Amino acid sequence: MKTRVREYRRAAGLTQQELADAVYISSRTIISIEKGQYNPSLMLAYRMARVFGTTVEDLCQLEENKRIDDEENGYA
């Protein structure tokens, strides 16, 4: 799943460790999310969205990810 975590984190001037500390996870998890190797749980996505003052939908690019999923699975 594509997210905007890296983009928001950099805009906020936070390190991966600072973001991890703010949402109670390891920096390795942040790295994995930013690389698209790990999909955050709904609660984790919500916590990160709150840190950045945005929505889960925007942070996790839900519209774009839905479109990609629809195309890959023949739903569109």
Secondary structure, DSSP 8 states (H G I E B T S, - for coil): ----HHHHHHHTT--HHHHHHHHTS-HHHHHHHHTTSS---HHHHHHHHHHHTS-HHHHTTHHHHHHHHHHHTT--
